[in-house]
Amino acid sequence: MYERSMRLMMTKIWVICLLFILASGDAVQANSKYAGYVIHADTRKVLYQANAQELRHPASLTKIMTLYMIFREVDAGRLKLTDRVKFSKYAAGRPPSKLNVGAGNSITVEQTILALTTKSANDVATAIAEKLAGSEVKFARKMTAMARKLGLTRTTFKNASGLTAPGQLTTAKDMAMLARAMMKHYPYYYRYFSTRAFGYKGRNYRNHNKLLKSYDGTDGVKTGYTNAAGFNLVASTLRKGHRVIAVVMGGRSGKTRNAHMEDLLDRAFAKLSPRETFAVSSAQPPQHVSMPQDYRLAATKSASIVVAGVPLPRPRMLAMGSAPSIESVINSSITQNTPRDWSLQVGAFTTKEKAELMANKAMSTTKSTGIVRIARVESPEGVRLYRARLEGLDQETAGSACSNLRKIGLGCRVIPPLTKS
């Protein structure tokens, strides 16, 4: 009787194991596009990997390299943020997602950067490729050559946008290494990846990377999707004094991809012990500045608040093998003042959501082109507020926009370049 029971139990265990193996095989087969990779940004210690070196379609993760190439030119002085990028008929005709600039028209290099990081515009990617290399094909060759220099041995680019093309392939590991190179080499320009929204011709384009809002500490880098690739995401998050870079490729939907990414990040940070660090927005001691009269809180009797963010300089490019941590490199890029464009301060609010709402309302109302910036600030009494600004404006646009806002009962303040408030 005992032997019979044992045989029956072993048979059940064997069946369960077989079913598990078959189910696992079905899951892999059903999602053969999947790959994942998580590393510590400083040590490059691998915290998770699955199919990390298997070839995958990059989709718009390609634009990380496109942006790397742009930043390289700007940093070297060969390209200015104010230079114009003209759209050929070919560039204007690229399929969505697109900014719809139109053939013969142009935008600035900075608008190009913002359109790539937020809207992930394919027409913009092609236009900048043509400007920098004469043709998108030539630019893609340069992208691939740069990939080899950075050690991305299994990555080949065929265009600047990430639209599916024969032979355009990468790996989860290579994408993580590219994101790391971006932070290490161009820490000042990396800040563009944290832009929540971008305004162009009266329209407001929100960043596709929802983790910027949903997962604390995330400040980049890029989403991607095509039918061939599935839903891709490279994310960089700073928590507990550690910066983690994570890659998910081949997700079945944006929602499940994001949920899986958050789970991978949770598990990665659970393995890491807290260590002392300085957040990117805390590179300098806080400074006291005046609040707009329209949005002073009753609890805040003083006219000053403590600002978390400061203007950013243009840094030197640092070698990958240099000693400082990635976080210190990023921090060092924002510890000095530099001439900036004019800004429009909309107000300071008790919630981040309200600050974003009012900033976006200001952008759509004034039809201005700018960057939405939300900074956490604190009053001398300890009241936490969120300051809302539109940045990247010229003096005339900022002044006109502020006048229009006041006409409809909204407060604002024009902030000139070099002003730390």
VEXDREN-2710 file (C-alpha; in Angstrom, 1 decimal):
% VEXDREN-2710
k/r/px/py/pz
1/MET/0.0/0.0/0.0
2/TYR/2.8/2.4/1.0
3/GLU/4.8/1.6/-2.2
4/ARG/1.7/2.1/-4.3
5/SER/1.1/5.5/-2.7
6/MET/4.7/6.5/-3.3
7/ARG/4.5/5.4/-6.9
8/LEU/1.3/7.4/-7.4
9/MET/2.8/10.5/-5.7
10/MET/5.9/10.3/-7.9
11/THR/3.8/9.9/-11.0
12/LYS/1.9/13.1/-10.0
13/ILE/5.1/15.0/-9.4
14/TRP/6.5/13.8/-12.8
15/VAL/3.3/14.9/-14.6
16/ILE/3.4/18.3/-12.8
17/CYS/7.0/18.8/-13.8
18/LEU/6.3/17.8/-17.4
19/LEU/3.4/20.2/-17.6
20/PHE/5.5/23.0/-16.1
21/ILE/8.3/22.3/-18.7
22/LEU/5.7/22.3/-21.5
23/ALA/4.1/25.4/-20.2
24/SER/7.4/27.2/-20.0
25/GLY/8.3/26.1/-23.5
26/ASP/5.0/27.5/-24.7
27/ALA/5.6/30.7/-22.9
28/VAL/9.0/31.2/-24.5
29/GLN/7.6/30.2/-27.9
30/ALA/4.7/32.6/-27.5
31/ASN/7.0/35.4/-26.7
32/SER/10.2/34.6/-28.6
33/LYS/10.9/38.3/-29.0
34/TYR/11.6/38.7/-25.3
35/ALA/14.9/39.7/-23.9
36/GLY/15.9/41.4/-20.6
37/TYR/19.0/42.8/-19.1
38/VAL/19.7/44.8/-15.8
39/ILE/23.0/46.2/-14.7
40/HIS/24.5/48.4/-12.1
41/ALA/25.6/51.5/-14.0
42/ASP/28.9/52.0/-12.1
43/THR/30.1/48.5/-11.7
44/ARG/28.4/46.9/-14.7
45/LYS/27.4/44.0/-12.4
46/VAL/24.7/42.0/-14.0
47/LEU/21.5/41.9/-11.8
48/TYR/19.3/40.1/-14.3
49/GLN/19.6/38.7/-17.8
50/ALA/17.4/36.7/-20.2
51/ASN/18.3/36.3/-23.8
52/ALA/20.5/39.3/-23.3
53/GLN/22.8/38.6/-26.2
54/GLU/20.2/37.3/-28.6
55/LEU/19.5/39.5/-31.7
56/ARG/16.4/41.6/-31.5
57/HIS/14.8/44.4/-33.5
58/PRO/15.6/47.7/-31.7
59/ALA/12.6/49.8/-32.9
60/SER/13.0/53.3/-31.6
61/LEU/15.7/52.4/-29.2
62/THR/17.7/53.1/-32.3
63/LYS/17.1/56.8/-31.6
64/ILE/19.4/56.6/-28.5
65/MET/22.3/56.2/-30.9
66/THR/20.9/58.9/-33.2
67/LEU/20.8/61.2/-30.2
68/TYR/24.3/60.1/-29.1
69/MET/25.6/61.2/-32.6
70/ILE/23.8/64.5/-32.3
71/PHE/25.2/65.2/-28.8
72/ARG/28.7/64.3/-30.1
73/GLU/28.4/67.0/-32.8
74/VAL/27.1/69.6/-30.5
75/ASP/29.7/68.8/-27.8
76/ALA/32.5/69.2/-30.4
77/GLY/31.1/72.5/-31.5
78/ARG/30.3/71.3/-35.0
79/LEU/26.6/71.7/-34.4
80/LYS/24.6/74.3/-32.5
81/LEU/21.3/73.8/-30.7
82/THR/20.0/76.8/-32.6
83/ASP/21.1/75.5/-36.1
84/ARG/18.2/74.6/-38.4
85/VAL/17.4/71.1/-39.6
86/LYS/15.6/71.2/-43.0
87/PHE/13.2/68.4/-44.0
88/SER/13.6/66.8/-47.4
89/LYS/10.6/65.2/-49.2
90/TYR/11.9/61.8/-48.2
91/ALA/12.3/62.8/-44.5
92/ALA/8.8/64.4/-44.4
93/GLY/7.3/61.3/-45.9
94/ARG/8.6/58.9/-43.3
95/PRO/5.8/56.9/-41.5
96/PRO/4.6/57.7/-38.0
97/SER/5.3/58.5/-35.3
98/LYS/6.2/61.9/-36.7
99/LEU/6.2/65.6/-36.0
100/ASN/4.7/66.5/-39.5
101/VAL/7.1/69.3/-40.1
102/GLY/6.6/69.1/-43.8
103/ALA/9.0/69.1/-46.8
104/GLY/11.0/72.3/-47.1
105/ASN/10.4/73.4/-43.6
106/SER/12.8/73.3/-40.7
107/ILE/13.2/73.1/-36.9
108/THR/16.1/73.8/-34.6
109/VAL/18.5/71.1/-33.4
110/GLU/17.2/71.5/-29.9
111/GLN/13.6/70.9/-31.2
112/THR/15.0/67.9/-33.0
113/ILE/16.4/66.5/-29.7
114/LEU/13.1/67.1/-27.9
115/ALA/11.0/65.6/-30.7
116/LEU/13.2/62.4/-30.6
117/THR/13.2/62.0/-26.8
118/THR/9.5/62.7/-26.3
119/LYS/7.5/62.2/-29.6
120/SER/10.0/59.7/-31.0
121/ALA/9.4/61.3/-34.4
122/ASN/10.7/59.2/-37.4
123/ASP/10.6/62.2/-39.8
124/VAL/12.8/64.1/-37.5
125/ALA/15.3/61.3/-37.1
126/THR/15.7/61.1/-40.9
127/ALA/16.0/64.8/-41.3
128/ILE/18.9/65.1/-38.8
129/ALA/20.5/62.1/-40.3
130/GLU/20.5/63.8/-43.7
131/LYS/21.9/67.0/-42.2
132/LEU/24.8/65.3/-40.4
133/ALA/25.8/62.7/-43.1
134/GLY/24.1/63.7/-46.3
135/SER/21.9/60.7/-46.4
136/GLU/20.2/58.4/-43.9
137/VAL/22.1/55.4/-45.3
138/LYS/25.5/57.1/-44.7
139/PHE/24.4/58.2/-41.2
140/ALA/23.4/54.6/-40.3
141/ARG/26.9/53.4/-41.3
142/LYS/28.3/56.0/-39.0
143/MET/26.0/54.9/-36.2
144/THR/27.2/51.3/-36.7
145/ALA/30.8/52.4/-36.7
146/MET/30.2/54.2/-33.4
147/ALA/28.5/51.2/-32.0
148/ARG/31.7/49.2/-32.6
149/LYS/33.8/51.9/-30.9
150/LEU/31.5/51.7/-27.9
151/GLY/31.8/47.9/-27.8
152/LEU/28.4/47.1/-29.1
153/THR/29.5/44.1/-31.1
154/ARG/26.2/42.7/-32.1
155/THR/24.4/45.9/-33.1
156/THR/23.9/47.1/-36.7
157/PHE/21.9/50.1/-37.7
158/LYS/20.2/50.6/-41.1
159/ASN/18.4/53.9/-40.4
160/ALA/18.2/56.6/-37.8
161/SER/14.6/56.0/-36.7
162/GLY/14.4/52.3/-35.8
163/LEU/11.7/51.5/-38.4
164/THR/12.1/47.8/-39.2
165/ALA/14.7/47.2/-41.9
166/PRO/16.6/44.0/-42.9
167/GLY/19.7/43.6/-40.9
168/GLN/18.9/46.3/-38.3
169/LEU/19.4/44.3/-35.1
170/THR/20.8/44.7/-31.6
171/THR/20.7/43.0/-28.2
172/ALA/19.4/43.9/-24.8
173/LYS/23.0/44.0/-23.5
174/ASP/24.2/46.3/-26.2
175/MET/21.3/48.7/-25.5
176/ALA/22.2/48.8/-21.8
177/MET/25.8/49.6/-22.8
178/LEU/24.7/52.3/-25.1
179/ALA/22.6/54.0/-22.4
180/ARG/25.6/53.8/-20.1
181/ALA/27.8/55.4/-22.7
182/MET/25.3/58.2/-23.1
183/MET/25.3/59.1/-19.4
184/LYS/29.1/58.7/-19.1
185/HIS/30.1/60.7/-22.2
186/TYR/27.3/63.3/-22.4
187/PRO/25.9/63.8/-18.9
188/TYR/24.7/67.3/-19.7
189/TYR/22.7/66.3/-22.7
190/TYR/21.4/63.2/-21.1
191/ARG/19.0/65.5/-19.2
192/TYR/16.8/65.7/-22.3
193/PHE/15.6/62.1/-21.8
194/SER/13.8/63.3/-18.7
195/THR/11.7/65.8/-20.5
196/ARG/8.1/65.1/-19.7
197/ALA/6.5/67.1/-22.6
198/PHE/7.5/69.0/-25.7
199/GLY/5.5/71.8/-27.3
200/TYR/5.5/72.4/-31.1
201/LYS/3.1/74.6/-33.0
202/GLY/0.6/74.7/-30.2
203/ARG/0.6/71.0/-29.6
204/ASN/1.9/69.3/-26.5
205/TYR/3.7/66.0/-27.0
206/ARG/4.1/63.8/-23.9
207/ASN/7.0/61.6/-23.4
208/HIS/6.2/57.9/-24.2
209/ASN/8.3/56.7/-21.2
210/LYS/5.6/56.5/-18.5
211/LEU/8.1/55.3/-15.9
212/LEU/9.3/58.9/-15.7
213/LYS/6.1/59.6/-13.8
214/SER/5.2/56.2/-12.4
215/TYR/8.5/54.9/-11.0
216/ASP/10.4/57.2/-8.6
217/GLY/14.0/57.9/-9.5
218/THR/13.6/57.2/-13.2
219/ASP/15.1/59.9/-15.5
220/GLY/15.4/58.2/-18.9
221/VAL/15.9/56.8/-21.4
222/LYS/13.7/55.5/-24.3
223/THR/10.8/53.4/-25.5
224/GLY/10.3/51.7/-28.8
225/TYR/7.7/49.7/-30.7
226/THR/7.3/48.0/-34.1
227/ASN/5.4/44.9/-35.0
228/ALA/8.6/43.1/-35.5
229/ALA/10.2/44.2/-32.2
230/GLY/7.3/44.3/-29.8
231/PHE/7.4/46.8/-27.0
232/ASN/10.9/47.8/-26.0
233/LEU/12.1/50.0/-23.2
234/VAL/15.5/51.1/-21.8
235/ALA/15.2/52.7/-18.3
236/SER/17.6/54.3/-16.0
237/THR/16.7/54.8/-12.3
238/LEU/18.5/56.2/-9.3
239/ARG/17.5/54.8/-5.9
240/LYS/19.3/54.1/-2.6
241/GLY/22.4/55.8/-4.0
242/HIS/22.6/53.3/-6.9
243/ARG/21.9/53.9/-10.6
244/VAL/20.5/50.9/-12.4
245/ILE/20.1/50.5/-16.2
246/ALA/17.4/48.0/-17.3
247/VAL/16.3/46.8/-20.7
248/VAL/13.1/45.0/-21.7
249/MET/12.6/44.0/-25.3
250/GLY/9.7/42.2/-27.0
251/GLY/7.0/43.1/-24.6
252/ARG/3.4/42.2/-25.6
253/SER/2.0/45.6/-24.7
254/GLY/3.2/48.9/-23.3
255/LYS/1.4/48.2/-20.1
256/THR/2.8/44.7/-19.5
257/ARG/6.3/45.9/-20.6
258/ASN/6.2/48.7/-18.1
259/ALA/4.9/46.4/-15.3
260/HIS/7.7/43.9/-16.0
261/MET/10.3/46.7/-16.1
262/GLU/9.1/48.0/-12.7
263/ASP/9.3/44.4/-11.3
264/LEU/12.9/44.0/-12.6
265/LEU/13.9/47.3/-11.1
266/ASP/12.3/46.4/-7.8
267/ARG/14.2/43.2/-7.7
268/ALA/17.4/44.8/-8.7
269/PHE/17.3/47.5/-6.0
270/ALA/16.3/44.9/-3.4
271/LYS/19.7/43.3/-4.0
272/LEU/21.5/46.6/-3.4
273/SER/22.4/48.2/0.0
274/PRO/21.7/51.9/0.4
275/ARG/24.7/54.2/0.0
276/GLU/25.1/58.0/0.3
277/THR/24.7/60.0/-2.9
278/PHE/23.4/63.3/-4.3
279/ALA/20.4/63.3/-6.6
280/VAL/20.8/64.9/-10.0
281/SER/18.6/67.8/-9.0
282/SER/20.6/68.4/-5.8
283/ALA/24.0/69.1/-7.3
284/GLN/24.3/72.5/-5.6
285/PRO/23.0/73.8/-2.2
286/PRO/19.4/75.0/-2.5
287/GLN/18.9/78.7/-3.2
288/HIS/16.1/81.0/-2.1
289/VAL/14.0/82.7/-4.8
290/SER/10.8/84.6/-5.0
291/MET/7.5/82.9/-5.6
292/PRO/4.9/84.4/-8.1
293/GLN/2.3/86.4/-6.1
294/ASP/-0.5/84.5/-7.8
295/TYR/0.4/81.2/-6.4
296/ARG/1.7/81.9/-2.9
297/LEU/0.1/79.5/-0.4
298/ALA/-1.6/80.8/2.7
299/ALA/0.8/78.7/4.8
300/THR/3.8/80.3/3.0
301/LYS/4.0/83.8/4.3
302/SER/7.6/84.4/3.1
303/ALA/8.1/85.2/-0.5
304/SER/10.9/82.7/-0.9
305/ILE/11.2/79.0/-1.6
306/VAL/14.1/76.6/-1.9
307/VAL/14.9/75.6/-5.5
308/ALA/15.9/72.0/-6.2
309/GLY/17.0/72.6/-9.8
310/VAL/19.8/74.8/-11.2
311/PRO/20.9/75.8/-14.7
312/LEU/23.2/73.4/-16.5
313/PRO/26.6/73.8/-18.1
314/ARG/28.2/72.1/-21.1
315/PRO/30.7/69.6/-19.7
316/ARG/33.8/67.9/-21.1
317/MET/33.3/64.5/-22.5
318/LEU/34.6/61.9/-20.1
319/ALA/36.2/58.5/-21.0
320/MET/34.3/55.4/-20.1
321/GLY/37.2/54.1/-18.1
322/SER/37.5/57.3/-15.9
323/ALA/37.2/56.8/-12.1
324/PRO/34.2/58.9/-11.1
325/SER/30.8/57.1/-10.8
326/ILE/28.2/57.8/-13.4
327/GLU/26.2/59.7/-10.8
328/SER/29.1/61.9/-10.0
329/VAL/29.6/62.6/-13.7
330/ILE/26.0/63.6/-14.2
331/ASN/26.1/65.7/-11.0
332/SER/29.4/67.4/-12.1
333/SER/27.7/68.5/-15.3
334/ILE/25.1/70.6/-13.5
335/THR/27.1/72.4/-10.8
336/GLN/27.9/75.5/-12.8
337/ASN/25.9/78.3/-14.4
338/THR/25.7/78.8/-18.1
339/PRO/23.7/81.2/-20.3
340/ARG/20.2/79.7/-21.0
341/ASP/17.2/80.6/-22.9
342/TRP/14.3/82.5/-21.3
343/SER/11.8/80.7/-19.2
344/LEU/8.2/81.2/-18.1
345/GLN/7.4/80.4/-14.5
346/VAL/3.8/79.4/-14.2
347/GLY/3.7/78.9/-10.4
348/ALA/4.4/76.6/-7.5
349/PHE/1.8/74.0/-6.5
350/THR/1.1/71.5/-3.8
351/THR/1.1/68.5/-6.1
352/LYS/3.2/67.5/-9.0
353/GLU/0.1/66.6/-11.0
354/LYS/-1.3/70.2/-10.6
355/ALA/2.1/71.7/-11.6
356/GLU/2.2/69.5/-14.8
357/LEU/-1.5/70.4/-15.5
358/MET/-0.9/74.1/-15.3
359/ALA/2.4/74.0/-17.2
360/ASN/0.7/72.1/-20.0
361/LYS/-2.2/74.4/-19.9
362/ALA/0.1/77.4/-20.2
363/MET/1.9/75.8/-23.2
364/SER/-1.4/75.0/-25.0
365/THR/-3.0/78.4/-24.2
366/THR/0.0/80.4/-25.4
367/LYS/0.9/78.1/-28.3
368/SER/4.5/78.4/-27.3
369/THR/7.3/76.0/-28.1
370/GLY/9.2/75.0/-24.9
371/ILE/10.1/72.4/-22.4
372/VAL/8.0/71.6/-19.4
373/ARG/10.1/71.5/-16.3
374/ILE/8.7/70.5/-12.9
375/ALA/11.1/70.9/-9.9
376/ARG/10.3/70.0/-6.3
377/VAL/10.9/73.0/-4.0
378/GLU/10.4/73.8/-0.4
379/SER/9.4/76.9/1.5
380/PRO/11.3/78.0/4.6
381/GLU/8.5/76.7/6.7
382/GLY/9.0/73.3/5.2
383/VAL/6.0/73.2/2.8
384/ARG/6.7/71.0/-0.2
385/LEU/5.8/72.6/-3.5
386/TYR/6.3/71.8/-7.2
387/ARG/7.4/74.6/-9.4
388/ALA/6.2/74.6/-13.0
389/ARG/8.1/76.3/-15.8
390/LEU/8.3/76.4/-19.6
391/GLU/11.9/76.6/-20.6
392/GLY/13.8/77.1/-23.9
393/LEU/11.9/80.3/-25.0
394/ASP/13.2/83.5/-26.5
395/GLN/12.6/86.8/-24.7
396/GLU/9.8/87.9/-27.0
397/THR/7.9/84.6/-26.8
398/ALA/8.2/84.4/-23.0
399/GLY/7.0/88.0/-22.6
400/SER/4.1/87.6/-25.0
401/ALA/3.1/84.2/-23.5
402/CYS/3.1/85.7/-20.0
403/SER/0.9/88.6/-21.1
404/ASN/-1.6/86.2/-22.7
405/LEU/-1.7/84.1/-19.5
406/ARG/-2.4/87.2/-17.4
407/LYS/-5.3/88.2/-19.7
408/ILE/-7.1/84.9/-18.8
409/GLY/-6.4/85.2/-15.1
410/LEU/-3.3/83.0/-14.8
411/GLY/-0.2/84.2/-13.0
412/CYS/3.3/83.9/-14.5
413/ARG/6.8/85.3/-14.3
414/VAL/9.4/85.7/-17.0
415/ILE/12.8/84.3/-16.0
416/PRO/15.8/85.7/-18.0
417/PRO/19.0/83.7/-18.8
418/LEU/21.5/83.1/-16.0
419/THR/18.8/83.8/-13.4
420/LYS/18.9/81.0/-10.9
421/SER/15.3/81.5/-9.6
END
